[in-house]
Amino acid sequence: MDLSWNTTTGQEGDATENDVTSGDILVPVTSSLPLQPTPEDDQPMSLADSLFLLTRNQRDEAEDILLIIRYIFFALALPATVCNLVVFLQRDMRSATSTYVIGLSLAQLLYIVTSIVGRILAEVIENPLNDLFYLIYSVYISSYLSIVVRRSSYLVMCLVSLERLYAVIRPFHIKEFVLSKYPAAIMSATYISVALWHVYMLTKTSVVQVVSKTGQRVYTFLPTRFVNFFSSFHFTSDFWGYFSIPYFMPSD
């Protein structure tokens, strides 16, 4: 895989710290301060490097190992999650707790599949940082769904714990408890609320095609005026322009 295009400097070079990862997906991030490519040995060590006494190459190797371990867990979790769904979808297993478990399993399954698809795209596409479909998938689908699923799952697990605690404290009144009476509605409202709360993630960047000095057309992400408007709480007559015009326009 060739990730040699530096989207920050507009020059060819190895990916820098300005190219960050979203889960397993390499995503270019632009900076207001252009960086000049320097030899790897001359680059200053980051705080993480100095704390762990690792060079950049050693850290990259460690991240690759952790990535392999992660996908080993994915390979184990995927069939286990499917089996979990099959068991709790049985009619004799229906209960408020099983409803929450089914919702958590579906969310986990979505997270695993999204991560695996993103990794497959990164390996299959020759130059993922210059592929429009990959960039849109990595930022607008994979990153968004990953954060929404993780954070909403934390809330659902808290609801399950609270429902089970109430069942232990007041076992004869558990059917009257709101978490036991409407588990599907409460869980759906939780996932939808978290998804709506993070909609801003889909609007804070826009995909822009720029032309490099060599004449090559590349794609990059730029912050939009939409986020700038809401972060500063400043209203002007150009209100609707904040929703579509990039905050930084690419130079010729």
C-alpha positions as CSV (number, residue, x, y, z in Angstrom):
1,M,0.0,0.0,0.0
2,D,1.4,3.4,-1.0
3,L,0.6,6.1,1.5
4,S,3.3,8.5,0.3
5,W,1.2,11.5,-0.4
6,N,1.5,14.2,2.3
7,T,-1.8,16.0,2.3
8,T,-0.6,18.8,4.6
9,T,2.4,20.0,2.7
10,G,1.1,19.1,-0.8
11,Q,4.3,17.3,-1.5
12,E,5.3,13.7,-1.8
13,G,6.7,12.1,1.4
14,D,6.0,9.6,4.1
15,A,2.8,10.0,6.1
16,T,3.4,12.3,9.1
17,E,1.8,12.7,12.5
18,N,-0.8,14.9,10.7
19,D,-2.2,11.8,9.2
20,V,-4.1,10.3,12.1
21,T,-5.9,7.0,12.3
22,S,-9.6,6.5,13.0
23,G,-9.8,3.0,14.4
24,D,-7.9,1.2,11.8
25,I,-8.3,3.7,9.0
26,L,-5.7,6.2,8.0
27,V,-7.3,9.6,7.6
28,P,-5.5,12.8,6.5
29,V,-5.9,15.8,8.7
30,T,-4.9,19.3,7.5
31,S,-3.1,21.8,9.7
32,S,-3.0,25.6,9.6
33,L,0.8,25.3,10.0
34,P,2.5,23.6,7.0
35,L,5.1,21.0,7.9
36,Q,8.2,20.5,5.9
37,P,9.2,16.9,5.3
38,T,12.4,16.0,7.2
39,P,14.4,12.8,7.5
40,E,13.0,10.5,10.0
41,D,16.1,10.5,12.2
42,D,15.9,14.3,12.4
43,Q,12.3,14.5,13.5
44,P,11.8,15.3,17.2
45,M,10.3,12.5,19.3
46,S,6.7,13.1,20.4
47,L,5.6,13.0,24.0
48,A,4.4,9.4,23.7
49,D,7.8,8.4,22.2
50,S,9.8,10.0,25.0
51,L,7.6,8.5,27.7
52,F,7.9,5.0,26.4
53,L,11.4,5.4,25.2
54,L,10.5,4.1,21.7
55,T,11.6,5.4,18.4
56,R,9.0,6.1,15.7
57,N,9.7,2.9,13.9
58,Q,9.4,0.9,17.1
59,R,6.1,2.5,17.9
60,D,4.8,1.7,14.4
61,E,5.8,-1.9,14.8
62,A,4.1,-2.1,18.2
63,E,0.9,-0.6,16.7
64,D,1.0,-3.1,13.9
65,I,1.2,-5.9,16.5
66,L,-1.7,-4.5,18.4
67,L,-3.7,-4.2,15.2
68,I,-3.1,-7.9,14.5
69,I,-4.2,-8.8,18.1
70,R,-7.3,-6.6,17.6
71,Y,-8.4,-8.5,14.5
72,I,-7.8,-11.8,16.2
73,F,-10.3,-10.7,18.9
74,F,-12.6,-9.6,16.1
75,A,-12.4,-13.0,14.6
76,L,-13.3,-14.6,17.9
77,A,-16.0,-12.0,18.8
78,L,-17.9,-12.2,15.5
79,P,-19.1,-15.8,15.7
80,A,-19.6,-15.4,19.5
81,T,-21.8,-12.4,18.9
82,V,-23.9,-14.2,16.3
83,C,-24.4,-17.1,18.6
84,N,-25.4,-14.7,21.3
85,L,-28.1,-13.3,19.0
86,V,-29.4,-16.7,18.1
87,V,-29.7,-17.8,21.7
88,F,-31.5,-14.6,23.0
89,L,-33.8,-14.4,20.1
90,Q,-35.4,-17.6,21.1
91,R,-39.0,-17.2,22.3
92,D,-38.3,-18.8,25.7
93,M,-35.5,-16.4,26.3
94,R,-37.5,-13.3,25.9
95,S,-37.2,-10.8,28.8
96,A,-36.3,-7.2,29.5
97,T,-32.7,-8.2,30.0
98,S,-32.5,-10.3,26.9
99,T,-33.8,-7.3,24.9
100,Y,-31.0,-5.2,26.1
101,V,-28.5,-7.9,25.4
102,I,-29.8,-8.3,21.8
103,G,-29.4,-4.6,21.3
104,L,-25.9,-4.6,22.6
105,S,-25.0,-7.6,20.4
106,L,-26.4,-5.9,17.3
107,A,-24.4,-2.8,18.0
108,Q,-21.3,-4.8,18.6
109,L,-21.9,-6.7,15.4
110,L,-22.2,-3.4,13.5
111,Y,-19.0,-2.1,15.0
112,I,-17.0,-5.3,14.1
113,V,-18.3,-5.4,10.5
114,T,-17.7,-1.7,10.0
115,S,-14.1,-2.0,11.2
116,I,-13.4,-5.1,9.1
117,V,-14.8,-3.5,5.9
118,G,-12.7,-0.4,6.5
119,R,-9.5,-2.5,6.9
120,I,-10.3,-4.5,3.8
121,L,-10.8,-1.3,1.8
122,A,-7.4,0.0,3.1
123,E,-5.7,-3.1,1.9
124,V,-7.5,-3.5,-1.4
125,I,-7.3,0.1,-2.6
126,E,-3.9,1.0,-4.1
127,N,-3.8,4.5,-2.7
128,P,-6.6,4.9,-0.1
129,L,-5.6,8.5,0.8
130,N,-6.4,9.5,-2.8
131,D,-9.6,7.5,-3.1
132,L,-12.9,9.4,-2.6
133,F,-15.0,6.4,-1.6
134,Y,-12.5,5.3,1.0
135,L,-12.2,8.8,2.6
136,I,-15.9,9.2,2.7
137,Y,-16.3,5.8,4.3
138,S,-13.6,6.3,6.8
139,V,-14.8,9.7,8.1
140,Y,-18.5,9.8,7.5
141,I,-19.4,6.2,8.1
142,S,-16.7,4.2,10.0
143,S,-15.6,7.0,12.5
144,Y,-19.2,8.2,13.1
145,L,-20.7,4.7,13.7
146,S,-17.8,3.6,15.8
147,I,-18.1,6.5,18.3
148,V,-21.9,6.3,18.4
149,V,-21.9,2.5,18.9
150,R,-19.3,2.6,21.7
151,R,-20.8,5.5,23.7
152,S,-24.4,4.4,23.3
153,S,-23.4,0.8,24.3
154,Y,-21.9,2.2,27.6
155,L,-25.3,3.8,28.4
156,V,-27.2,0.6,27.5
157,M,-25.0,-1.4,29.8
158,C,-25.7,1.0,32.6
159,L,-29.4,0.6,32.0
160,V,-29.0,-3.2,32.1
161,S,-27.1,-2.9,35.4
162,L,-29.8,-0.6,36.8
163,E,-32.6,-3.0,35.7
164,R,-30.9,-6.0,37.3
165,L,-30.2,-4.0,40.5
166,Y,-33.9,-3.1,40.8
167,A,-34.8,-6.8,40.2
168,V,-32.6,-7.8,43.2
169,I,-33.8,-5.0,45.5
170,R,-37.5,-5.3,44.6
171,P,-38.1,-8.6,42.9
172,F,-41.9,-8.5,43.2
173,H,-42.1,-5.0,41.6
174,I,-39.7,-5.6,38.7
175,K,-42.5,-5.7,36.1
176,E,-43.6,-2.3,37.1
177,F,-40.2,-0.8,36.7
178,V,-40.0,1.4,33.6
179,L,-36.7,-0.2,32.4
180,S,-38.5,-3.6,32.5
181,K,-41.7,-2.5,30.9
182,Y,-40.3,-0.7,27.9
183,P,-36.8,-2.1,27.2
184,A,-37.0,-1.8,23.4
185,A,-38.3,1.8,23.4
186,I,-35.8,2.9,26.0
187,M,-32.9,1.2,24.2
188,S,-33.9,2.6,20.8
189,A,-34.2,6.1,22.3
190,T,-30.7,5.8,23.7
191,Y,-29.1,4.8,20.4
192,I,-31.0,7.5,18.5
193,S,-30.2,10.2,21.0
194,V,-26.5,9.4,20.9
195,A,-26.5,9.3,17.1
196,L,-28.2,12.7,16.9
197,W,-25.9,14.1,19.6
198,H,-22.9,13.3,17.4
199,V,-24.4,14.5,14.1
200,Y,-21.9,17.4,14.2
201,M,-19.2,15.0,13.4
202,L,-20.7,14.6,9.9
203,T,-20.7,18.4,9.3
204,K,-17.3,19.6,10.7
205,T,-15.3,18.6,7.6
206,S,-15.9,18.6,3.9
207,V,-14.1,16.7,1.1
208,V,-12.2,18.9,-1.2
209,Q,-10.3,18.0,-4.3
210,V,-7.0,19.9,-4.8
211,V,-4.3,19.8,-7.4
212,S,-0.7,19.2,-6.4
213,K,2.3,20.9,-7.8
214,T,2.9,17.9,-10.0
215,G,-0.6,18.2,-11.4
216,Q,-2.0,15.2,-9.5
217,R,-5.6,15.5,-8.2
218,V,-5.9,14.5,-4.6
219,Y,-8.7,14.7,-2.0
220,T,-8.4,16.1,1.5
221,F,-10.6,17.1,4.4
222,L,-11.0,20.8,5.4
223,P,-12.9,22.2,8.3
224,T,-16.2,23.9,7.4
225,R,-17.8,27.1,8.5
226,F,-20.7,25.1,9.9
227,V,-18.6,24.1,13.0
228,N,-16.9,27.5,13.2
229,F,-20.4,29.2,13.4
230,F,-21.6,27.0,16.3
231,S,-18.3,27.1,18.1
232,S,-18.2,30.9,18.1
233,F,-21.9,31.5,18.4
234,H,-21.6,34.3,15.9
235,F,-24.5,35.1,13.6
236,T,-24.0,37.0,10.4
237,S,-26.0,37.6,7.2
238,D,-24.0,34.8,5.5
239,F,-25.7,32.2,7.7
240,W,-26.5,29.7,5.0
241,G,-23.0,30.0,3.7
242,Y,-21.8,28.4,6.8
243,F,-23.4,25.1,5.9
244,S,-21.7,24.6,2.5
245,I,-18.6,26.8,2.1
246,P,-15.3,25.4,3.4
247,Y,-13.6,27.5,5.9
248,F,-10.3,27.2,4.1
249,M,-10.2,27.1,0.3
250,P,-7.4,25.3,-1.4
251,S,-4.9,27.5,-3.1
252,D,-4.0,27.1,-6.8
